[in-house]
Amino acid sequence: MRIKPATLLRHGILIAFSAAILLPLLWVLRVSLTDKLTAYKIPPEIGHLSFDNFIEVFTRFDFSLWFANSFGIALATTAISLPAATMMAYAAARYRTGGAPLLVTVLASQMLPPIVLVLPLFLLVTTMVPIGGRAAITLAHVAVNLPFMAWMMVSFFEGETKQLEEAARAEGATRWQAFRLITVPVAMPGILAAGLLGFILSWNEFLYALILSTSKSQTLSVGLASMETQAGVNIAPLAAATLLGLAPVLILLPFLQKYLIKGLSLGALK
Amino acid sequence: MASIELRSVSKAYDGGVHAVRDIDLSIADGEFMIFLGPSGCGKSTTLRMIAGLETATAGDILIGGERVNDLDPAKRDISIVFQNYALFPHMSVRKNLSFGLRLKGTPRAEIERRIGHVSKMMGIDELLDRRPSQLSGGQRQRVALGRALVREPQAFLLDEPLSNLDAKLRAVMRTELIKLHQRLGTTMVHVTHDQVEAMTMGERICIMKDGEVVQVGAPLEVYTNPADTFVAGFLATPSMNLMPARLEADGDGLAIHLAAGTIAVPEPFRAAYAPYAGQAIIAGMRPEDFHEKPAEAGPFGQLVETTIETVEALGPETILTLSQPGGTAFAARVSAAGTSRAGDKIRLTYDAGKLHLFDPRTTKRIARPLSV
């Protein structure tokens, strides 16, 4: 079978991009399984493989604490922002609350460099909750994620769900009942996708967590950064910790993809 | 059951655009009323205002004699069936049917009894545990109707419920809806742009155009006496031939001068049409009022000679397009037996007793004695 040049080119480009994404991850995997000395060797050497680094992460560093902090904060952020974002998106879609300017503003806020928001967020958050606690980081994450999640969900509440809601209201449901019993369940895949994305955003967030945390409330991303010390980089344990930190995201991604597609095809159901 | 009354109801949008303007209409208790009109004429908006899904910007809406303008749709005790059925996709058919009753807190035994009754009546008792996505278009339609029926509301509002079905199924559902109405005797308001549905289903038709009511009446009454050229051209297929003409005095009588020839105005109409003598008018002639046998055309039959442009054999009947030198072609509906072919000369007899004249300035029908 002859392969067409166009196909070859297409696959060539895709392979190059895949390699660009996969190689660093494979590099990290290799480093996490070797010792400090072989880690930096070029060309890369596999050498003696062991899980020592993964054990060291838990014994020498506070990995469990960081992981627990990240997980708790991401979960709390999602739990708070998802219901609020759902209602905000619903209001924007159904009642044109704020109109187009509100939605554009929400989108624009996502385009600001995060560093711009650090100072105002710091001041705002510290007036509400004690500085350095997990609550402070959660609050900052809610402030950043909620508008984005709401913006993402607006389209899920347009089209089909509107008519279903009208049917429900004619059947005797109040607006709230129609929202709760019809709109939310029907838009659930989209809502779940937004929730998962919110969780992942909070899990990966570094800047606000760095500014607002103490050693007790450090998240994983901040913790990983702290492994690069003035005394040198603990490259092998860092690689191991990075991989462990990726795990929840890797587990959630397939679900995110599934729900996102379902959510986006909401309008297609009859 | 209840009557529905609209008093000077209008719906205007922010930009000052009127979707519906000043509608007065009363629908009797138990009546089957059709809202007919082209898309964008305001018929669906009117229905949605009755349902409470849109608010009227002026006027009063009464259901069962009670003003419901400010009443939530939930409290109006009406059911609405949508064009795309709007079945709740995350619920089984059973849950869809019982939704309204569950909200009202109807006892479970009563819900079961009603679902059993309605699902049998609609032939969906085998489908109760399925999801809407597992149903065919016709089945969804039945479930949507069943959901409306099961609550035993005061009135049914049907928003083009048949237009997503294929032609055969549509005909079946049309008959079923008529039967359903006969059995239940509940007030029904049915919105459609299909004039066949309108003619066959309704006890009365309300024809709308550009947000206003043009004519309200029984199907045959609207067919035989269209209020203006819009109604004349909208009902029946092929629709009434509307041809520009002149009305002239002709000795003692009156004659209509068409591009194709002259038609004498029957004596009983003369007095009514006399004031328009010497003026341009629009002559309305239904295709079915042209006959091949002169005897079928009644006492006012008049010969028309012309050439056939096209022949559409539909089976039970044949539609001829006839040329009119210097004017627009017109249609005639004749029996299927004919052997006419395009290009042939043909002699037809027109029943001038069914002639309508319209004023070209107002497009309104010029009144004449109703029957001759």
Interface residues (C-beta under 8 A of the other chain):
Chain A: Q163 L164 E166 A167 A168 R169 A170 E171 G172 A173 T174 Q177 L181 I182 P185 V186 M188 L269 K270
Chain B: A51 G52 L53 D72 P73 A74 I78 S79 I80 F82 N84 Y85 A86 L87 F88 P89 H90 F99 G100 L103 K104 P132 S133 R140 R147 R151 L157
